Amino acid sequence: MSVNFLDIDNKSQILFNISDCEFSKFENIIKIFNKKYDNLFDIYGDFRLYQNHINYLIELLEQQNVKEDLFYRFLLMAKNNNKTLLVIGN
């Protein structure tokens, strides 16, 4: 099981992937995110992350001091390039 992140403008290329092993370290952040955004982040469904969602995830990751994590860097890249992400769950 994994969660794939794609550019909404180019759905043929996976930009980032979080495997189920890695996902466990983000569970608390996802729970906080889901409280604010009404369970938007669903690892079994598909959804879009807009800039406000990406910014909030970055903020939560910074609060948890995981700035060195690849997921954090990926989200910064998406923010800096003004991307909307399509998230495909399993």
Jmol script that loads the backbone (N, CA, C; Angstrom):
load data "model"
ATOM      1  N   MET A   1       0.838  -1.178   0.000  1.00  0.00           N
ATOM      2  CA  MET A   1       0.000   0.000   0.000  1.00  0.00           C
ATOM      3  C   MET A   1       0.880   1.237   0.000  1.00  0.00           C
ATOM      4  N   SER A   2       0.466   2.244  -0.747  1.00  0.00           N
ATOM      5  CA  SER A   2       1.199   3.496  -0.773  1.00  0.00           C
ATOM      6  C   SER A   2       0.255   4.627  -1.163  1.00  0.00           C
ATOM      7  N   VAL A   3       0.735   5.842  -0.942  1.00  0.00           N
ATOM      8  CA  VAL A   3       0.011   7.035  -1.342  1.00  0.00           C
ATOM      9  C   VAL A   3       0.890   7.740  -2.369  1.00  0.00           C
ATOM     10  N   ASN A   4       0.330   8.026  -3.543  1.00  0.00           N
ATOM     11  CA  ASN A   4       1.074   8.658  -4.625  1.00  0.00           C
ATOM     12  C   ASN A   4       0.620  10.093  -4.812  1.00  0.00           C
ATOM     13  N   PHE A   5       1.577  10.974  -5.059  1.00  0.00           N
ATOM     14  CA  PHE A   5       1.314  12.392  -5.280  1.00  0.00           C
ATOM     15  C   PHE A   5       1.664  12.728  -6.728  1.00  0.00           C
ATOM     16  N   LEU A   6       0.686  13.288  -7.450  1.00  0.00           N
ATOM     17  CA  LEU A   6       0.868  13.633  -8.858  1.00  0.00           C
ATOM     18  C   LEU A   6       0.570  15.108  -9.057  1.00  0.00           C
ATOM     19  N   ASP A   7       1.194  15.675 -10.069  1.00  0.00           N
ATOM     20  CA  ASP A   7       0.884  17.047 -10.475  1.00  0.00           C
ATOM     21  C   ASP A   7      -0.472  17.000 -11.167  1.00  0.00           C
ATOM     22  N   ILE A   8      -1.387  17.845 -10.775  1.00  0.00           N
ATOM     23  CA  ILE A   8      -2.734  17.831 -11.343  1.00  0.00           C
ATOM     24  C   ILE A   8      -2.695  18.100 -12.850  1.00  0.00           C
ATOM     25  N   ASP A   9      -1.647  18.824 -13.320  1.00  0.00           N
ATOM     26  CA  ASP A   9      -1.523  19.142 -14.738  1.00  0.00           C
ATOM     27  C   ASP A   9      -0.846  18.046 -15.544  1.00  0.00           C
ATOM     28  N   ASN A  10      -0.183  17.113 -14.869  1.00  0.00           N
ATOM     29  CA  ASN A  10       0.509  16.020 -15.559  1.00  0.00           C
ATOM     30  C   ASN A  10       0.338  14.747 -14.724  1.00  0.00           C
ATOM     31  N   LYS A  11      -0.776  14.093 -14.909  1.00  0.00           N
ATOM     32  CA  LYS A  11      -1.130  12.944 -14.078  1.00  0.00           C
ATOM     33  C   LYS A  11      -0.393  11.670 -14.448  1.00  0.00           C
ATOM     34  N   SER A  12       0.421  11.718 -15.472  1.00  0.00           N
ATOM     35  CA  SER A  12       1.115  10.506 -15.908  1.00  0.00           C
ATOM     36  C   SER A  12       2.390  10.227 -15.118  1.00  0.00           C
ATOM     37  N   GLN A  13       2.837  11.194 -14.324  1.00  0.00           N
ATOM     38  CA  GLN A  13       4.095  11.028 -13.593  1.00  0.00           C
ATOM     39  C   GLN A  13       3.863  11.162 -12.088  1.00  0.00           C
ATOM     40  N   ILE A  14       4.320  10.158 -11.344  1.00  0.00           N
ATOM     41  CA  ILE A  14       4.259  10.224  -9.888  1.00  0.00           C
ATOM     42  C   ILE A  14       5.403  11.104  -9.410  1.00  0.00           C
ATOM     43  N   LEU A  15       5.069  12.153  -8.672  1.00  0.00           N
ATOM     44  CA  LEU A  15       6.076  13.073  -8.160  1.00  0.00           C
ATOM     45  C   LEU A  15       6.668  12.602  -6.840  1.00  0.00           C
ATOM     46  N   PHE A  16       5.829  11.960  -6.034  1.00  0.00           N
ATOM     47  CA  PHE A  16       6.268  11.516  -4.712  1.00  0.00           C
ATOM     48  C   PHE A  16       5.391  10.355  -4.281  1.00  0.00           C
ATOM     49  N   ASN A  17       5.959   9.506  -3.446  1.00  0.00           N
ATOM     50  CA  ASN A  17       5.260   8.315  -2.980  1.00  0.00           C
ATOM     51  C   ASN A  17       5.586   8.111  -1.504  1.00  0.00           C
ATOM     52  N   ILE A  18       4.576   7.808  -0.717  1.00  0.00           N
ATOM     53  CA  ILE A  18       4.780   7.432   0.688  1.00  0.00           C
ATOM     54  C   ILE A  18       4.284   6.001   0.830  1.00  0.00           C
ATOM     55  N   SER A  19       5.188   5.119   1.177  1.00  0.00           N
ATOM     56  CA  SER A  19       4.800   3.720   1.372  1.00  0.00           C
ATOM     57  C   SER A  19       4.135   3.568   2.733  1.00  0.00           C
ATOM     58  N   ASP A  20       3.481   2.425   2.940  1.00  0.00           N
ATOM     59  CA  ASP A  20       2.809   2.202   4.216  1.00  0.00           C
ATOM     60  C   ASP A  20       3.800   2.188   5.370  1.00  0.00           C
ATOM     61  N   CYS A  21       5.035   1.775   5.153  1.00  0.00           N
ATOM     62  CA  CYS A  21       6.048   1.779   6.220  1.00  0.00           C
ATOM     63  C   CYS A  21       6.366   3.211   6.644  1.00  0.00           C
ATOM     64  N   GLU A  22       6.510   4.097   5.658  1.00  0.00           N
ATOM     65  CA  GLU A  22       6.837   5.487   5.941  1.00  0.00           C
ATOM     66  C   GLU A  22       5.636   6.250   6.483  1.00  0.00           C
ATOM     67  N   PHE A  23       4.445   5.847   6.070  1.00  0.00           N
ATOM     68  CA  PHE A  23       3.237   6.588   6.421  1.00  0.00           C
ATOM     69  C   PHE A  23       3.029   6.678   7.924  1.00  0.00           C
ATOM     70  N   SER A  24       3.445   5.665   8.649  1.00  0.00           N
ATOM     71  CA  SER A  24       3.210   5.644  10.094  1.00  0.00           C
ATOM     72  C   SER A  24       3.857   6.829  10.811  1.00  0.00           C
ATOM     73  N   LYS A  25       4.963   7.346  10.291  1.00  0.00           N
ATOM     74  CA  LYS A  25       5.608   8.478  10.970  1.00  0.00           C
ATOM     75  C   LYS A  25       4.859   9.790  10.751  1.00  0.00           C
ATOM     76  N   PHE A  26       3.905   9.798   9.809  1.00  0.00           N
ATOM     77  CA  PHE A  26       3.106  10.998   9.551  1.00  0.00           C
ATOM     78  C   PHE A  26       1.685  10.897  10.103  1.00  0.00           C
ATOM     79  N   GLU A  27       1.372   9.826  10.798  1.00  0.00           N
ATOM     80  CA  GLU A  27      -0.009   9.616  11.260  1.00  0.00           C
ATOM     81  C   GLU A  27      -0.529  10.756  12.130  1.00  0.00           C
ATOM     82  N   ASN A  28       0.269  11.228  13.080  1.00  0.00           N
ATOM     83  CA  ASN A  28      -0.187  12.315  13.960  1.00  0.00           C
ATOM     84  C   ASN A  28      -0.429  13.594  13.179  1.00  0.00           C
ATOM     85  N   ILE A  29       0.450  13.881  12.225  1.00  0.00           N
ATOM     86  CA  ILE A  29       0.287  15.075  11.401  1.00  0.00           C
ATOM     87  C   ILE A  29      -0.982  14.965  10.565  1.00  0.00           C
ATOM     88  N   ILE A  30      -1.230  13.802  10.002  1.00  0.00           N
ATOM     89  CA  ILE A  30      -2.433  13.594   9.190  1.00  0.00           C
ATOM     90  C   ILE A  30      -3.691  13.719  10.046  1.00  0.00           C
ATOM     91  N   LYS A  31      -3.647  13.225  11.274  1.00  0.00           N
ATOM     92  CA  LYS A  31      -4.804  13.355  12.174  1.00  0.00           C
ATOM     93  C   LYS A  31      -5.129  14.826  12.441  1.00  0.00           C
ATOM     94  N   ILE A  32      -4.093  15.620  12.699  1.00  0.00           N
ATOM     95  CA  ILE A  32      -4.298  17.058  12.943  1.00  0.00           C
ATOM     96  C   ILE A  32      -4.835  17.730  11.683  1.00  0.00           C
ATOM     97  N   PHE A  33      -4.237  17.400  10.543  1.00  0.00           N
ATOM     98  CA  PHE A  33      -4.682  17.944   9.264  1.00  0.00           C
ATOM     99  C   PHE A  33      -6.149  17.592   9.026  1.00  0.00           C
ATOM    100  N   ASN A  34      -6.523  16.348   9.267  1.00  0.00           N
ATOM    101  CA  ASN A  34      -7.891  15.899   9.028  1.00  0.00           C
ATOM    102  C   ASN A  34      -8.905  16.550   9.958  1.00  0.00           C
ATOM    103  N   LYS A  35      -8.490  16.931  11.159  1.00  0.00           N
ATOM    104  CA  LYS A  35      -9.411  17.653  12.055  1.00  0.00           C
ATOM    105  C   LYS A  35      -9.778  19.004  11.455  1.00  0.00           C
ATOM    106  N   LYS A  36      -8.796  19.662  10.869  1.00  0.00           N
ATOM    107  CA  LYS A  36      -9.043  20.978  10.275  1.00  0.00           C
ATOM    108  C   LYS A  36      -9.794  20.861   8.951  1.00  0.00           C
ATOM    109  N   TYR A  37      -9.469  19.862   8.147  1.00  0.00           N
ATOM    110  CA  TYR A  37     -10.021  19.757   6.797  1.00  0.00           C
ATOM    111  C   TYR A  37     -10.993  18.591   6.645  1.00  0.00           C
ATOM    112  N   ASP A  38     -11.707  18.272   7.693  1.00  0.00           N
ATOM    113  CA  ASP A  38     -12.827  17.328   7.641  1.00  0.00           C
ATOM    114  C   ASP A  38     -12.469  16.004   6.944  1.00  0.00           C
ATOM    115  N   ASN A  39     -11.401  15.375   7.418  1.00  0.00           N
ATOM    116  CA  ASN A  39     -10.960  14.054   6.934  1.00  0.00           C
ATOM    117  C   ASN A  39     -10.663  14.021   5.439  1.00  0.00           C
ATOM    118  N   LEU A  40     -10.088  15.094   4.925  1.00  0.00           N
ATOM    119  CA  LEU A  40      -9.729  15.154   3.510  1.00  0.00           C
ATOM    120  C   LEU A  40      -8.665  14.131   3.141  1.00  0.00           C
ATOM    121  N   PHE A  41      -7.632  13.998   4.003  1.00  0.00           N
ATOM    122  CA  PHE A  41      -6.511  13.109   3.700  1.00  0.00           C
ATOM    123  C   PHE A  41      -6.927  11.677   3.999  1.00  0.00           C
ATOM    124  N   ASP A  42      -7.263  10.944   2.951  1.00  0.00           N
ATOM    125  CA  ASP A  42      -7.753   9.572   3.064  1.00  0.00           C
ATOM    126  C   ASP A  42      -6.801   8.669   2.290  1.00  0.00           C
ATOM    127  N   ILE A  43      -6.087   7.792   2.986  1.00  0.00           N
ATOM    128  CA  ILE A  43      -5.089   6.953   2.307  1.00  0.00           C
ATOM    129  C   ILE A  43      -5.724   5.921   1.384  1.00  0.00           C
ATOM    130  N   TYR A  44      -7.031   5.777   1.432  1.00  0.00           N
ATOM    131  CA  TYR A  44      -7.711   4.814   0.570  1.00  0.00           C
ATOM    132  C   TYR A  44      -8.451   5.476  -0.586  1.00  0.00           C
ATOM    133  N   GLY A  45      -8.492   6.790  -0.595  1.00  0.00           N
ATOM    134  CA  GLY A  45      -9.228   7.499  -1.634  1.00  0.00           C
ATOM    135  C   GLY A  45      -8.338   8.465  -2.398  1.00  0.00           C
ATOM    136  N   ASP A  46      -8.929   9.142  -3.359  1.00  0.00           N
ATOM    137  CA  ASP A  46      -8.227  10.132  -4.160  1.00  0.00           C
ATOM    138  C   ASP A  46      -8.739  11.516  -3.773  1.00  0.00           C
ATOM    139  N   PHE A  47      -7.848  12.485  -3.741  1.00  0.00           N
ATOM    140  CA  PHE A  47      -8.230  13.848  -3.385  1.00  0.00           C
ATOM    141  C   PHE A  47      -7.180  14.813  -3.899  1.00  0.00           C
ATOM    142  N   ARG A  48      -7.485  16.092  -3.832  1.00  0.00           N
ATOM    143  CA  ARG A  48      -6.560  17.132  -4.273  1.00  0.00           C
ATOM    144  C   ARG A  48      -6.056  17.913  -3.072  1.00  0.00           C
ATOM    145  N   LEU A  49      -4.791  18.286  -3.164  1.00  0.00           N
ATOM    146  CA  LEU A  49      -4.192  19.179  -2.183  1.00  0.00           C
ATOM    147  C   LEU A  49      -3.922  20.506  -2.873  1.00  0.00           C
ATOM    148  N   TYR A  50      -4.621  21.536  -2.418  1.00  0.00           N
ATOM    149  CA  TYR A  50      -4.424  22.878  -2.945  1.00  0.00           C
ATOM    150  C   TYR A  50      -3.388  23.595  -2.086  1.00  0.00           C
ATOM    151  N   GLN A  51      -3.038  24.807  -2.481  1.00  0.00           N
ATOM    152  CA  GLN A  51      -1.977  25.537  -1.782  1.00  0.00           C
ATOM    153  C   GLN A  51      -2.255  25.705  -0.293  1.00  0.00           C
ATOM    154  N   ASN A  52      -3.486  25.966   0.093  1.00  0.00           N
ATOM    155  CA  ASN A  52      -3.779  26.105   1.523  1.00  0.00           C
ATOM    156  C   ASN A  52      -3.535  24.795   2.276  1.00  0.00           C
ATOM    157  N   HIS A  53      -3.830  23.669   1.659  1.00  0.00           N
ATOM    158  CA  HIS A  53      -3.575  22.368   2.279  1.00  0.00           C
ATOM    159  C   HIS A  53      -2.065  22.116   2.384  1.00  0.00           C
ATOM    160  N   ILE A  54      -1.360  22.409   1.306  1.00  0.00           N
ATOM    161  CA  ILE A  54       0.092  22.203   1.278  1.00  0.00           C
ATOM    162  C   ILE A  54       0.761  23.081   2.329  1.00  0.00           C
ATOM    163  N   ASN A  55       0.342  24.332   2.417  1.00  0.00           N
ATOM    164  CA  ASN A  55       0.916  25.245   3.415  1.00  0.00           C
ATOM    165  C   ASN A  55       0.690  24.733   4.833  1.00  0.00           C
ATOM    166  N   TYR A  56      -0.497  24.223   5.090  1.00  0.00           N
ATOM    167  CA  TYR A  56      -0.796  23.718   6.434  1.00  0.00           C
ATOM    168  C   TYR A  56       0.032  22.470   6.747  1.00  0.00           C
ATOM    169  N   LEU A  57       0.185  21.579   5.784  1.00  0.00           N
ATOM    170  CA  LEU A  57       1.025  20.399   6.004  1.00  0.00           C
ATOM    171  C   LEU A  57       2.477  20.802   6.285  1.00  0.00           C
ATOM    172  N   ILE A  58       2.973  21.783   5.550  1.00  0.00           N
ATOM    173  CA  ILE A  58       4.328  22.278   5.793  1.00  0.00           C
ATOM    174  C   ILE A  58       4.446  22.824   7.212  1.00  0.00           C
ATOM    175  N   GLU A  59       3.466  23.603   7.617  1.00  0.00           N
ATOM    176  CA  GLU A  59       3.453  24.169   8.972  1.00  0.00           C
ATOM    177  C   GLU A  59       3.465  23.063  10.030  1.00  0.00           C
ATOM    178  N   LEU A  60       2.659  22.040   9.828  1.00  0.00           N
ATOM    179  CA  LEU A  60       2.621  20.931  10.792  1.00  0.00           C
ATOM    180  C   LEU A  60       3.943  20.175  10.830  1.00  0.00           C
ATOM    181  N   LEU A  61       4.540  19.957   9.685  1.00  0.00           N
ATOM    182  CA  LEU A  61       5.835  19.274   9.640  1.00  0.00           C
ATOM    183  C   LEU A  61       6.916  20.105  10.324  1.00  0.00           C
ATOM    184  N   GLU A  62       6.870  21.414  10.144  1.00  0.00           N
ATOM    185  CA  GLU A  62       7.838  22.293  10.818  1.00  0.00           C
ATOM    186  C   GLU A  62       7.665  22.242  12.330  1.00  0.00           C
ATOM    187  N   GLN A  63       6.441  22.177  12.793  1.00  0.00           N
ATOM    188  CA  GLN A  63       6.184  22.077  14.234  1.00  0.00           C
ATOM    189  C   GLN A  63       6.724  20.773  14.806  1.00  0.00           C
ATOM    190  N   GLN A  64       6.772  19.734  13.987  1.00  0.00           N
ATOM    191  CA  GLN A  64       7.275  18.431  14.426  1.00  0.00           C
ATOM    192  C   GLN A  64       8.780  18.280  14.172  1.00  0.00           C
ATOM    193  N   ASN A  65       9.417  19.349  13.693  1.00  0.00           N
ATOM    194  CA  ASN A  65      10.861  19.356  13.422  1.00  0.00           C
ATOM    195  C   ASN A  65      11.288  18.250  12.473  1.00  0.00           C
ATOM    196  N   VAL A  66      10.588  18.101  11.372  1.00  0.00           N
ATOM    197  CA  VAL A  66      10.967  17.106  10.366  1.00  0.00           C
ATOM    198  C   VAL A  66      11.341  17.800   9.055  1.00  0.00           C
ATOM    199  N   LYS A  67      12.054  18.914   9.166  1.00  0.00           N
ATOM    200  CA  LYS A  67      12.437  19.695   7.992  1.00  0.00           C
ATOM    201  C   LYS A  67      13.405  18.959   7.080  1.00  0.00           C
ATOM    202  N   GLU A  68      14.078  17.966   7.576  1.00  0.00           N
ATOM    203  CA  GLU A  68      15.024  17.208   6.756  1.00  0.00           C
ATOM    204  C   GLU A  68      14.344  16.081   5.983  1.00  0.00           C
ATOM    205  N   ASP A  69      13.103  15.843   6.253  1.00  0.00           N
ATOM    206  CA  ASP A  69      12.395  14.745   5.617  1.00  0.00           C
ATOM    207  C   ASP A  69      12.123  15.051   4.141  1.00  0.00           C
ATOM    208  N   LEU A  70      12.172  14.026   3.304  1.00  0.00           N
ATOM    209  CA  LEU A  70      11.921  14.200   1.873  1.00  0.00           C
ATOM    210  C   LEU A  70      10.496  14.685   1.583  1.00  0.00           C
ATOM    211  N   PHE A  71       9.529  14.243   2.390  1.00  0.00           N
ATOM    212  CA  PHE A  71       8.150  14.678   2.209  1.00  0.00           C
ATOM    213  C   PHE A  71       8.042  16.185   2.419  1.00  0.00           C
ATOM    214  N   TYR A  72       8.713  16.698   3.432  1.00  0.00           N
ATOM    215  CA  TYR A  72       8.732  18.139   3.701  1.00  0.00           C
ATOM    216  C   TYR A  72       9.319  18.889   2.504  1.00  0.00           C
ATOM    217  N   ARG A  73      10.447  18.412   2.006  1.00  0.00           N
ATOM    218  CA  ARG A  73      11.100  19.066   0.857  1.00  0.00           C
ATOM    219  C   ARG A  73      10.218  19.005  -0.386  1.00  0.00           C
ATOM    220  N   PHE A  74       9.545  17.883  -0.562  1.00  0.00           N
ATOM    221  CA  PHE A  74       8.626  17.751  -1.687  1.00  0.00           C
ATOM    222  C   PHE A  74       7.498  18.780  -1.588  1.00  0.00           C
ATOM    223  N   LEU A  75       6.915  18.934  -0.410  1.00  0.00           N
ATOM    224  CA  LEU A  75       5.830  19.900  -0.225  1.00  0.00           C
ATOM    225  C   LEU A  75       6.316  21.329  -0.440  1.00  0.00           C
ATOM    226  N   LEU A  76       7.543  21.628  -0.010  1.00  0.00           N
ATOM    227  CA  LEU A  76       8.111  22.957  -0.265  1.00  0.00           C
ATOM    228  C   LEU A  76       8.248  23.210  -1.768  1.00  0.00           C
ATOM    229  N   MET A  77       8.699  22.207  -2.492  1.00  0.00           N
ATOM    230  CA  MET A  77       8.823  22.325  -3.941  1.00  0.00           C
ATOM    231  C   MET A  77       7.449  22.581  -4.570  1.00  0.00           C
ATOM    232  N   ALA A  78       6.441  21.849  -4.110  1.00  0.00           N
ATOM    233  CA  ALA A  78       5.084  22.037  -4.633  1.00  0.00           C
ATOM    234  C   ALA A  78       4.581  23.445  -4.326  1.00  0.00           C
ATOM    235  N   LYS A  79       4.863  23.915  -3.130  1.00  0.00           N
ATOM    236  CA  LYS A  79       4.456  25.270  -2.736  1.00  0.00           C
ATOM    237  C   LYS A  79       5.172  26.314  -3.596  1.00  0.00           C
ATOM    238  N   ASN A  80       6.476  26.175  -3.724  1.00  0.00           N
ATOM    239  CA  ASN A  80       7.262  27.156  -4.474  1.00  0.00           C
ATOM    240  C   ASN A  80       6.909  27.180  -5.956  1.00  0.00           C
ATOM    241  N   ASN A  81       6.451  26.063  -6.484  1.00  0.00           N
ATOM    242  CA  ASN A  81       6.050  25.985  -7.887  1.00  0.00           C
ATOM    243  C   ASN A  81       4.553  26.154  -8.083  1.00  0.00           C
ATOM    244  N   ASN A  82       3.872  26.525  -6.998  1.00  0.00           N
ATOM    245  CA  ASN A  82       2.434  26.799  -7.034  1.00  0.00           C
ATOM    246  C   ASN A  82       1.640  25.638  -7.636  1.00  0.00           C
ATOM    247  N   LYS A  83       1.944  24.414  -7.182  1.00  0.00           N
ATOM    248  CA  LYS A  83       1.319  23.201  -7.693  1.00  0.00           C
ATOM    249  C   LYS A  83       0.058  22.854  -6.920  1.00  0.00           C
ATOM    250  N   THR A  84      -0.885  22.269  -7.610  1.00  0.00           N
ATOM    251  CA  THR A  84      -2.000  21.562  -7.000  1.00  0.00           C
ATOM    252  C   THR A  84      -1.684  20.093  -7.194  1.00  0.00           C
ATOM    253  N   LEU A  85      -1.811  19.322  -6.127  1.00  0.00           N
ATOM    254  CA  LEU A  85      -1.431  17.901  -6.180  1.00  0.00           C
ATOM    255  C   LEU A  85      -2.664  17.017  -6.181  1.00  0.00           C
ATOM    256  N   LEU A  86      -2.608  15.983  -6.991  1.00  0.00           N
ATOM    257  CA  LEU A  86      -3.611  14.935  -6.967  1.00  0.00           C
ATOM    258  C   LEU A  86      -3.009  13.802  -6.145  1.00  0.00           C
ATOM    259  N   VAL A  87      -3.712  13.380  -5.120  1.00  0.00           N
ATOM    260  CA  VAL A  87      -3.228  12.323  -4.241  1.00  0.00           C
ATOM    261  C   VAL A  87      -4.059  11.071  -4.506  1.00  0.00           C
ATOM    262  N   ILE A  88      -3.368   9.983  -4.815  1.00  0.00           N
ATOM    263  CA  ILE A  88      -4.026   8.726  -5.126  1.00  0.00           C
ATOM    264  C   ILE A  88      -3.696   7.735  -4.019  1.00  0.00           C
ATOM    265  N   GLY A  89      -4.706   7.329  -3.272  1.00  0.00           N
ATOM    266  CA  GLY A  89      -4.520   6.351  -2.205  1.00  0.00           C
ATOM    267  C   GLY A  89      -4.816   4.950  -2.699  1.00  0.00           C
ATOM    268  N   ASN A  90      -4.486   3.989  -1.868  1.00  0.00           N
ATOM    269  CA  ASN A  90      -4.767   2.579  -2.214  1.00  0.00           C
ATOM    270  C   ASN A  90      -5.796   2.016  -1.272  1.00  0.00           C
TER     271      ASN A  90
END
end "model"
wireframe off; spacefill off
backbone 0.3
color backbone group
